Amino acid sequence: MVNSFLKYIAYEKRYSQHTVQSYENDLKQFQAFTSEKFSTTSLEEATQLMIRSWVLSLMDSGMNPRSVNRKLATLRSFYKFLIKREAISKNPTDKVKALKTQKELPGFADENEFSIWLDNVEFDNPQDQIIIELLYGTGIRLSELLQLKVSDFAQGDCSIKVLGKRNKERIIPLSRPLAALIKSYIHDKSHGQFSNPNGYLIVNKDGGQAYPMLVYRVVKKYLNQVPSLDKKSPHALRHSFATHLLNKGADLNAVKDLLGHSSLAATQVYTHNSLERLKSAFDQAHPKA
């Protein structure tokens, strides 16, 4: 049933390839645990006790509660699927509660520091620059960046078409300098050593679709030069994009649409950073502060 579940989330739920892989890894890890501790490899026979034991073992290994909850969410989805398919009659995750976690605010770069760095950084090659500038200039997710094709770039409109979660498309405007950079990059790439038949914008050394770790390595290499960023990841650039827009007075609904969020609640986490900035300004300037 695991393969059926993975096909279901990939083709019916339209989850990204990265998410599907994570779900598969979680299920394999749980299956290995039940095999070792309870001598069963059938996930359909798993009980509430087995799941709680797995959660405890993950905590004992030092895994943070947020990661444990993500793995638990995988099991919840899997067993809901089995219930719908009538493969089991009782959901073993029903009474297993998620762990309490501290609210983690998104990390972001200091705006002035990042702007100065971006104006002066020397990139090793044009694709590295495109990766950094697209992630920060549009706020797109890593999975969305990897799916971009040359045909998604609309030169005349200075925009790019992005395929987000659940296969929802959105159009994101580009600054003129970024649009010009992409145009030049596409031109140079088309005259390179490979034909890039699949038309992906970001490619590996052989011209095929780039993979997540390639982008992670590029981002970490350059963001190590930005002291104000604790996490050197593609998502940190997405957080910085949203926070800097809101700090400049951008409308929350507009930022929501740019990020591809399905609800405003997901975007509101970024308002905390803006509110902190306002409080600081108030404390410094108001006579009664």
N, C-alpha and C positions, 0 to 999 in steps of 0.2 A: 504493500500500500504506500510505501514511502515514495516510490517512483511516480505513482499516480498523483500523490499530493504535490510533488515537485512540479509535475506537468501542469497541475491545476493552478498553482500560484504563478507559474511562468506564463501560461497561455490564456487563462481565464481571468486571473486577478491582475495580470500584466506587471508583476513585480520585476524589478531590474535583475539582470544577470548576477550582479554582486549580492543582492538580497537572497536570491534563490540559492546561491552557493553557501551563504551564511546559514540558511535554514538547513541545508543538507549536512553541513559540518556539525551543527548542533544535534541533529537527530543521530548522526553516526556516533557522536561523543556519548550521548545518552544510552544508545544501544550497547556501546562498549562497556559502559558502567554497569548496566543491568546484567550483562553477560558475566562480568567478573564478580559482582557482588551477589547476584541473585540467580545465576546460572540460567538465564533466559535471554534469548536474542530476539524474541517476538515483542515488538513495541505494542502490539494489540493487547498483550497480556500484562502490560505495565499497570501498577497500582499506585494509589496515592502515597503509600509508604515508600515505594521506589523513587518517586519523584522528589519527595521531601528529603530522602537520603542523598539524592544527587545534588540537590540545592545545598545541603549541609557540606557535602564534600567540596563543592565549588567554593563555598565560603572559607572552608578550612585551608584551601589551596592559596588563599589570599586574593581571590578575584573580587573586584569591587561590586557592590550591590547593584549598580546600574547594569553591568554586564551580565550578572546572574539573572536579573529581571528580563533582559533581552532574550536569553536562552529559554527562560520559562515561558515567554511569550510565543516562542517557536513551538513549544509543546502544546500550548493552549490552541494555537491555530491548527496544529496537526490533529489533535483529538476532536476538535470541533468538526474537522473534515471527516474523520472516521464516523462520528455520530451521524452526520448528514448522509453518508454512504451506507449507514446501518451496518458498519463493520464491527462496532462495539455498541453496547447498550448504555454504558455509564461512562461519563467523562472523568478520568482520574485527576484532572487538574482543577476540578470545580472548587474544592475546599483548600487549595494550596494558595496562600496569599503571597503577593509580591513583597519583596523586602522594602523597608523604608530607605529612602535616599535623600540626600541633601540636594536642594535645588541648585543646579549648576548653571551659572550664567555664561553665555557664550563669550569666549575670549576674542579680543579684537586688537588691532594695532592702533597705536597713537596716530591720529590723523596727520599731524604736521611731520612727525618723524617718518611716517610711511611715504608721504608725498615727496619729501626730500630724497629718501632712499630710492624711490621709483624713478625719479628724474636723473639719478646719477649711477644706478647699478649698471654694470657691464655684463650682458648675457653672453654665454658661450656660443649660442646659436639662435637663429630666429624662432625656432619652435619653442624653446624655453621661454622666450619673451612672450610669445602668443599665449602659452599656458598661464603664466602669471597674470598677464594683463586681462585675459578673458575671465579668469576666475574672480579677479578683483573688480574688473570693469562691468561685469554683468551679474555677479552673484550666483552663477549657475553651480549646480552640484557636480561632483566629480563624475558621476554616472552620465550626466547630461553632456559634459564636456567630451567624454569618450565617444558618445553617439553622434556628435556633430559631423556633418558632411559639408564639403565645399559648396554644394548646392543649397545649403541652408543659409548662406550668407547673401544678403540682398544689398549689393553695393550701392545702388541708387538711393535706397531708403535708409542707408546706414543702420541696418538692423540685422538680427540673426534669429532664425527660427529654432526653438529648443523643444525637444521631446522630453517632457517631464514624467513624473510618476503617473501611473495608470494610463500611460500613452496620451497624456494631455499636452497639446501643443500650445506654446505661447510665443509671442514675438517680443524680443527685447531690443530696445534702441541701443545704438552704439555711439560713443563719442566719435567725432570726425577723425581725430588722431588714431583711435583704435581701429576704425573702419579702414583707414588708409594703410595701417600696419597689416591688417588681415589681407587686404588686396595685394600688397607687395609680397607677403608670405605665400599666398596662393600662386602668384605668378612665378616666383622663384621655385616653388615646389614642383610646379608643372614642367619645369625645365631641368628637373633633377635627374638622378640616376635610376629612379624607379618610376613605373607608370601609375602606381596607386589606383588600381582598377576599381576598388570599392569606394573611392572618393571620400575617405575619412579625412577630416581636417587635421587631427592629431594622429600621427602614425609612429610605428616603431621603426627600427633601422632598416627593415626590409620593405617598408611601405604598407604594411598591414595595420589593422586597427591597434591603437595603443592599449595598454593594459593598466589597471589602477596603480600598481607599484611603480611603474615608469613615471607617472605623474607625481606620486608621493615623493620619489627621490628628487625630482626636479624642484618641487616646491620647498622641500626641506633644505636643499642645498642653498637656495637663495634667501629663504626666510630666516636662516641662521644669522643673517646680517641685520635683522630687525629685532633689537633688544626688547621692545615692549610686547612682543608676541610670545606668550608662554608656549602655546602649541603651534608647531610649524607644520600645518596641514592645509589641504585644499579647503576644508570647512572653515578654517580660521580666516581665509580670504573672503569667503561668503559672509561670515559674521561681520567682518570689517566693512564690507560693501554696505550691508544693511544699516549698521550703526552710524557710519559716516553720512549716509543719506538722511537718516532721522535727525542727526545732530545739525544738519544744514536746513532742517525744517520741512523735509519731504513728507507728503501725506502718507499716513500709515496704510491706507488701503492701496495706494499706488505701490508701496514697497511690498505689500503682500502679493500683489499681482506679479511684480518683477521676480520675486523669489519663487513663485509657483506654489504658494501655500494654499491649501484648500479652505482653511479657516483663519479668521483674524487672530484667534488665540495663539496660534503658532508664531505669528509675527510679533505679538505684544511683548514677548520676552526681550526683544531688543530695546523696548522703550525704557527699560530699567536703566540702561547705560545713559540714555538721553536725559532721564530724570535726575540721575546723579550729577550730570553736567550742569543742569539747571539749578540744582540745590547748591552746588559749589559756587556758581555765579551769584546766587541770592545771598549766600553767607558772606561773600566778599564785598558785595555792593550795597546791600540793603542796610539803612541806618538802624533798623530795629533787629537785625539778624544777630 
